[in-house]
Amino acid sequence: MHKRKNGSYRGVLEGKKVLVMGLGLLGRGVGDACFLAECGAELIVTDLKSREQLAQSVAQLAAFPNVTFVLGRHRLDDFRDKDFVLKAAGVPLNSIYIAEAKKNNVPVRMSADLFAKISGVTCVGVTGTRGKSTVVHMLHAVLKEAGKPVLLGGNVRGVSTLALLSEATPKHIAVLELDSWQLQGWSEMKMSPHIAVFTTLYSDHVNYYKENPAAYLDDKANIFLYQKPGDILVLGKQVAPTIIEKYGECIESEVVVVDDLDLPDTWALRVAGKHNRYNAALALAVARELGIGDAVSRKSLESFSGVPGRLEFIAEKNGVKIYNDNSSTTPDATIAGLRALGTSGERTVVLIMGGDEKNLDMSELVAEIPRWCSKVVLFKERGTDRARDTIFSLVSQGVEIFEEEGLEATVRRAFTIATPGETILYSPAYSSFGKYFKNEYDRGDQFNALVKKYIISVKV
């Protein structure tokens, strides 16, 4: 398999003039900044959020004399005369500030690709509209069960991928969750992971890619476009025809196509849904490429309990089960959740949905709701408002529809209307951005806290 050269990360980073663009509150940006500061880099940290908004992250960097903050704004001057800019994932490449850096021959890097470049470890990258988080965590569990030295990074909550350099050895395997934005950085480096996994492809991030929708797939394709002979590309069956038709002539790596049917029928997973058998089949395919026996993979995958916020079982009270599927930020993901937990035609699901606008087509989800749901509680927000009338029309098909403002009122309503034998499923189908939440993780945390509150105070 194609390997890259290793090197001393401190020697690469010490004394470098670095601009960190995007500090954020998720832990990844501040973790990267702390690591660079500890390595002796001279940092300017800039973010459009104010010092007050970023107080928690700023506090973690306060002790470093080699860190300067420019908050509440960006300055063009800061994007010149640097060794590199470390860009947060959500910053668009067509930003005037990124353009200024490139005009001045300042390299633009991102955490995961910079880690891969410096570390030289074997990298397994996983992308796709749905399933990438679950596949990453499944594969991480399999590798640990096999006794392999493994690192988990990329789009993982609270993990600074760059800081993994302090743990990495040539024997390590890094399993990285890579979204379309992070893969822009791999394109800048003209690199791809040694093993690339592409799970699924659906419409998403329409607001970000509205000027060029095709760029969403092109960005994701960076996960394999720079692979070399001897590298591996694992494609889920759902996305394989699209990838092969559009990029087949560019692919130099060995291609493996995987379907849920490739997971043996006798393997009994704890996580629900056909889509999770598909995810497990992808993890199994990678494990086989890494020389791990099926017995080890089976033991790990059968004991895998899931990823927080992805059909996560939270509690059961008086015959009502509550699941947090907060990470379902698209209608197709919510459909998968309904199919995993519901019984077609029996309407046993109380669905909580709604959030900020993503400009996605909700028609298929609306058509699915009467198959699975007895009741729907809408969380009032900009995105929900657009589909409101269509969803309320389901009353004519016997579905009870409610609408509440604020997550607490929404959860309270679900608790008061659910009956024994039903399942409360929080699966928003919309993004978390808006006036109520800091980010997706905050939304999921708030839901779990409210469940704990109402499981005690409300008779279900």
C-alpha positions in Angstrom: 0.0 0.0 0.0 1.2 3.5 -0.8 2.9 5.1 2.2 4.1 8.6 2.9 7.2 9.7 4.6 7.1 10.5 8.3 8.9 13.3 10.1 9.2 15.2 13.3 6.1 17.3 13.7 7.7 19.7 16.1 10.5 20.4 13.7 7.9 21.1 11.0 5.8 23.5 13.2 8.1 25.2 15.6 8.7 28.9 14.8 6.2 28.9 11.9 3.9 32.0 11.5 0.4 30.5 11.4 -3.0 32.1 11.0 -5.8 30.0 12.5 -9.0 31.0 10.8 -12.0 29.9 12.8 -11.7 29.1 16.5 -15.2 27.9 17.2 -16.7 26.2 20.2 -16.7 22.5 19.1 -13.2 21.8 20.6 -11.5 21.0 17.2 -10.4 24.6 16.4 -9.2 25.4 19.9 -7.5 22.0 20.1 -5.6 22.7 16.9 -4.6 26.1 18.1 -3.4 24.8 21.5 -1.4 22.1 19.8 0.3 24.6 17.4 1.0 27.0 20.3 2.6 24.1 22.3 4.8 23.3 19.3 6.1 26.8 19.4 4.3 28.3 16.3 3.6 32.0 16.3 -0.2 32.2 16.1 -2.8 34.8 15.1 -6.2 33.4 15.9 -9.1 35.1 14.0 -12.8 34.4 14.1 -15.9 36.4 13.2 -17.5 35.6 16.6 -16.7 38.0 19.4 -14.4 37.3 22.4 -17.5 37.0 24.5 -19.1 34.4 22.3 -15.8 32.5 22.2 -14.9 32.9 25.9 -14.7 29.2 26.6 -12.3 28.6 23.7 -10.3 31.8 24.3 -9.7 30.8 28.0 -7.9 27.7 26.9 -5.4 29.7 24.9 -4.9 32.5 27.5 -1.7 31.2 28.9 0.2 31.1 25.6 2.4 34.2 25.0 2.7 33.2 21.3 -1.0 33.6 20.6 -2.6 36.9 19.4 -6.4 37.2 19.0 -8.3 39.1 16.2 -11.9 38.4 17.1 -15.2 39.7 15.8 -13.6 40.4 12.4 -10.9 39.3 9.9 -8.1 41.5 8.7 -6.8 41.1 5.2 -3.2 42.0 6.4 -3.3 38.9 8.6 -3.6 36.6 5.5 -0.2 37.8 4.1 3.3 36.9 5.2 2.4 33.6 6.9 3.9 30.2 6.6 0.3 28.8 6.3 -3.3 29.5 7.1 -5.1 26.8 9.1 -8.7 27.1 7.8 -11.8 25.8 9.7 -14.0 23.5 7.7 -16.9 25.8 7.2 -14.9 28.7 5.7 -15.6 28.7 1.9 -12.7 28.5 -0.4 -14.0 31.6 -2.3 -13.7 33.8 0.8 -12.0 37.0 0.0 -9.6 36.3 2.9 -8.6 32.9 1.5 -8.2 34.5 -1.9 -5.8 37.1 -0.3 -3.7 34.3 1.2 -3.4 32.5 -2.1 -2.6 35.8 -3.9 0.3 36.2 -1.5 1.4 32.5 -2.0 0.4 31.6 1.6 -0.6 27.9 1.7 -4.1 27.2 3.0 -4.3 24.0 5.1 -6.9 22.2 7.2 -6.4 20.0 10.3 -6.9 16.5 8.9 -4.9 16.9 5.7 -2.0 18.6 7.5 -2.0 15.7 10.0 -1.9 13.2 7.2 0.9 15.0 5.4 3.1 15.3 8.5 2.4 12.0 10.3 2.9 9.6 7.4 0.6 7.0 9.0 -1.8 4.9 7.1 -5.1 6.9 6.7 -8.6 5.5 6.2 -10.9 8.4 5.2 -14.6 8.0 5.2 -17.0 10.4 3.5 -20.6 10.4 2.2 -23.8 12.3 2.9 -25.1 9.7 5.4 -23.4 7.0 7.3 -19.8 8.3 7.6 -19.9 8.9 11.3 -21.3 5.4 12.0 -18.8 3.7 9.6 -15.9 5.6 11.2 -16.9 4.5 14.7 -17.6 1.0 13.7 -14.2 0.7 12.0 -12.5 2.2 15.0 -14.1 -0.3 17.2 -13.1 -3.2 14.9 -9.5 -2.0 14.8 -9.3 -1.7 18.6 -10.8 -5.2 19.0 -8.1 -6.5 16.6 -5.4 -4.9 18.8 -4.3 -2.4 16.1 -2.9 1.0 17.1 -5.6 3.3 15.9 -6.4 7.0 16.0 -9.8 8.6 15.5 -10.1 12.0 14.0 -11.6 14.3 11.4 -15.1 15.5 11.9 -15.3 14.0 15.4 -16.6 16.0 18.3 -14.0 17.5 20.5 -11.0 15.9 18.7 -8.2 18.0 17.3 -6.9 15.9 14.5 -3.7 17.9 14.3 -3.0 17.1 18.0 -3.0 13.4 17.1 0.5 14.0 15.8 1.7 13.7 19.4 0.4 10.1 19.5 1.1 8.9 15.9 3.7 6.3 15.2 4.5 4.6 11.8 2.4 1.6 13.0 -0.8 3.6 13.6 -3.8 3.6 11.4 -5.8 6.9 11.4 -9.5 6.6 10.8 -10.8 10.0 9.7 -14.4 11.2 9.1 -14.1 13.7 6.3 -16.9 15.9 5.1 -17.0 17.8 1.8 -15.4 20.9 3.4 -12.5 19.0 5.0 -11.8 17.3 1.7 -11.2 20.7 0.1 -8.0 20.7 2.1 -7.0 17.3 0.7 -7.4 18.8 -2.8 -5.2 21.7 -1.8 -2.5 19.2 -0.7 -3.2 17.0 -3.8 -3.6 14.0 -1.4 -6.1 11.3 -0.7 -6.2 8.7 2.1 -4.7 5.3 1.5 -8.1 3.7 2.0 -11.1 5.8 0.9 -14.7 5.0 1.8 -17.6 6.7 0.1 -20.9 5.7 1.8 -23.8 7.5 0.2 -24.7 10.5 -1.9 -27.8 12.7 -1.4 -28.5 16.4 -1.7 -27.1 18.3 1.3 -25.5 21.6 2.1 -27.6 23.3 -0.6 -27.1 26.7 1.0 -23.3 26.4 0.9 -23.2 25.0 -2.7 -26.1 26.9 -4.1 -24.0 28.7 -6.7 -22.5 25.4 -7.9 -24.3 22.2 -6.7 -22.0 19.9 -8.6 -19.1 21.1 -6.4 -20.6 19.1 -3.5 -19.7 15.9 -5.2 -16.5 17.2 -6.6 -15.3 18.2 -3.2 -16.2 14.7 -1.8 -14.4 13.1 -4.7 -11.1 14.4 -3.4 -11.2 11.4 -1.1 -10.1 9.2 -4.0 -8.9 11.5 -6.8 -5.3 11.6 -5.6 -5.0 7.9 -4.7 -2.2 5.9 -6.1 -2.0 2.3 -7.5 -2.1 0.0 -4.5 -4.6 2.3 -2.6 -8.2 1.1 -2.0 -11.5 2.8 -2.8 -14.5 1.3 -1.0 -17.8 2.4 -2.6 -21.2 1.9 -1.1 -23.6 0.4 -3.7 -25.9 3.4 -3.5 -23.2 5.8 -4.7 -21.0 3.5 -6.8 -22.7 4.0 -10.2 -22.5 7.8 -9.9 -18.8 7.7 -8.9 -17.8 5.2 -11.6 -19.7 7.0 -14.4 -18.3 10.5 -13.5 -14.8 9.7 -12.3 -14.0 6.1 -13.5 -11.2 7.2 -15.9 -9.5 9.1 -13.1 -9.5 6.3 -10.5 -6.1 4.7 -10.1 -6.9 2.7 -6.9 -8.5 -0.7 -6.5 -12.3 -0.4 -6.3 -14.4 -2.5 -4.0 -18.2 -2.1 -4.2 -20.2 -3.0 -1.0 -23.9 -3.5 -0.3 -25.7 -4.4 3.0 -26.2 -7.9 1.6 -22.4 -8.4 2.0 -22.8 -8.5 5.7 -23.6 -12.1 6.6 -27.3 -12.7 7.6 -26.2 -14.5 10.8 -24.5 -11.3 12.1 -27.0 -9.8 14.6 -26.3 -6.1 15.1 -27.5 -4.1 18.2 -28.0 -1.0 16.1 -31.3 -0.9 14.2 -32.1 -0.5 10.6 -31.1 -1.7 7.2 -28.9 1.3 6.7 -26.8 0.2 9.7 -26.2 -3.2 8.1 -25.0 -1.2 5.0 -22.7 0.8 7.3 -21.4 -2.4 9.0 -20.8 -4.0 5.6 -18.6 -1.0 4.6 -16.6 -1.3 7.9 -16.2 -5.0 7.3 -14.9 -4.5 3.8 -12.2 -2.1 5.1 -11.3 -4.5 7.9 -10.7 -7.2 5.4 -8.5 -4.9 3.3 -6.5 -4.4 6.5 -6.1 -8.1 7.1 -8.5 -8.4 10.0 -10.3 -11.7 10.3 -14.1 -11.8 10.1 -14.4 -13.4 13.6 -12.9 -10.2 15.1 -15.0 -8.0 13.0 -18.2 -9.9 13.9 -17.5 -9.7 17.6 -16.9 -5.9 17.4 -19.8 -5.1 15.1 -22.3 -7.2 17.0 -21.5 -5.4 20.2 -21.4 -1.9 18.6 -24.0 0.2 20.4 -24.1 3.2 18.1 -23.0 6.8 17.9 -24.5 9.5 20.1 -27.2 11.4 18.3 -27.7 8.7 15.6 -30.8 6.6 16.5 -29.4 6.7 20.1 -31.7 5.1 22.6 -32.1 7.5 25.5 -34.8 6.1 27.8 -38.0 4.1 28.2 -40.9 5.1 30.5 -44.3 3.4 30.8 -43.9 1.6 27.5 -42.7 4.6 25.5 -39.2 4.5 24.1 -37.3 7.7 23.3 -34.6 8.0 20.7 -32.2 10.8 19.8 -31.5 11.0 16.1 -30.3 14.6 16.2 -27.6 14.1 13.6 -30.3 13.4 11.0 -30.1 16.8 9.3 -31.6 15.8 6.0 -35.0 14.3 5.0 -33.5 11.0 3.7 -31.8 10.5 7.1 -35.1 11.0 9.0 -36.7 8.5 6.6 -34.0 6.0 7.4 -34.8 6.5 11.1 -38.5 6.0 10.7 -37.9 2.8 8.7 -35.5 1.5 11.4 -37.7 2.1 14.4 -41.3 2.0 13.0 -43.6 -0.7 11.7 -45.0 0.2 8.3 -48.8 0.8 8.5 -48.9 0.6 12.3 -48.1 4.3 13.1 -46.2 3.8 16.3 -43.8 6.8 16.0 -44.2 10.2 17.5 -41.8 12.2 15.4 -40.2 15.4 16.5 -38.8 17.3 13.6 -37.9 20.8 12.4 -35.0 23.2 12.3 -33.2 25.8 10.2 -33.5 26.1 6.4 -31.3 23.9 4.2 -33.5 24.3 1.0 -33.9 20.5 0.7 -36.9 18.8 -0.9 -39.1 17.5 1.9 -41.7 15.8 -0.3 -40.5 12.2 0.1 -40.3 12.6 3.9 -43.8 14.1 4.0 -45.1 11.1 2.0 -43.4 8.6 4.3 -44.8 10.1 7.6 -48.3 8.5 7.4 -46.7 5.1 7.1 -44.9 5.3 10.4 -46.2 8.2 12.5 -49.3 8.6 14.7 -48.2 12.1 15.6 -45.8 14.8 14.5 -44.5 17.6 16.7 -43.0 20.4 14.6 -40.2 22.5 16.1 -40.9 26.0 14.7 -38.0 27.4 12.8 -37.2 28.9 9.4 -36.9 25.6 7.6 -39.9 24.1 9.2 -42.1 27.1 8.3 -41.6 26.4 4.6 -43.0 22.8 4.9 -45.5 23.6 7.6 -48.7 23.7 5.4 -47.8 20.5 3.6 -47.1 18.6 6.9 -50.3 19.9 8.4 -52.2 18.5 5.4 -51.4 15.1 6.8 -54.2 15.6 9.3 -56.5 14.4 6.5 -54.7 11.1 6.6 -55.2 10.7 10.3 -51.8 12.0 11.5 -52.0 14.4 14.5 -49.9 17.4 13.9 -48.7 19.8 16.6 -46.4 22.8 16.5 -44.3 24.3 19.3 -41.8 27.1 19.6 -38.6 26.2 21.4 -37.2 22.8 22.1 -38.5 22.5 25.7 -42.1 23.1 24.6 -41.6 20.7 21.7 -40.3 17.9 23.9 -42.9 18.5 26.6 -45.6 18.2 23.9 -44.2 14.9 22.7 -44.1 13.5 26.2 -47.7 14.4 26.9 -49.2 12.9 23.7 -47.2 9.7 23.5 -49.0 6.5 24.5 -47.7 3.1 25.7 -46.3 1.1 22.8 -45.2 4.3 20.9 -41.7 5.6 20.2 -40.7 9.2 20.5 -38.1 9.8 17.7 -36.3 13.1 17.6 -35.1 13.3 14.0 -35.0 16.9 12.9 -34.4 16.6 9.1 -33.1 20.1 9.2 -29.9 21.8 10.4 -29.2 23.1 13.9 -28.2 26.6 12.9 -30.6 29.4 13.9 -31.4 31.2 17.1 -31.8 28.3 19.5 -28.5 26.3 19.2 -24.8 26.9 19.1 -24.4 23.9 16.8 -25.6 20.3 16.1 -24.0 18.9 19.3 -25.6 21.6 21.5 -29.0 20.7 20.0 -28.5 17.0 20.8 -27.3 17.8 24.3 -30.3 20.0 25.0 -32.6 17.2 23.9 -31.0 14.7 26.1 -31.2 17.0 29.1 -34.9 17.7 28.5 -35.6 14.0 28.2 -34.0 13.5 31.6 -36.1 16.3 33.0 -39.4 15.2 31.6 -38.9 11.5 32.2 -39.1 12.4 35.9 -41.7 15.2 35.9 -44.1 14.2 33.2 -46.3 11.1 33.4 -45.7 9.2 30.2 
